[in-house]
Amino acid sequence: MTVTRHGMTAADRAAMTSLRAALAANPIAITRASSPLYGPTRETPPIQVHVGTAEILLDDSLRLGASGRIDVHAWEGMTHGFPSSIGIFEAARSAHDLIAAFLRTQFAT
């Protein structure tokens, strides 16, 4: 199932509410181990993120990109996991081209 900002099911909402309550009860749970947003990006290898503008992880992805070390590509109207839909979405093919170029650059050394 694809989860988007505008298409969450009632079960998804209940799960997110439960998760938020658990994290609010134990703010220490939000650590480097639980989210890359809270860890130092200088220690990570080069990362490229492809995120749809209609996906729940858009804001987190953009925050990761704000570090300057992580390359984020936001794709208009795409949902979570859209690069796996190559042959269906032209954006998926374009994302694969960018991923391939990124990997060629990273492994060129």
Buried (B, 14 or more C-beta within 10 A) or exposed (E): EEBBBEEBEEEBEEEEEEEEEEBEEEEEEEEEEEEBBEEEBEEEEEBBBBBBBBBBBBEBBBEBBEBEBBBBBBBEEBBBEBBEBBEEBEBBEBBBEBBEEBEEEEEEE
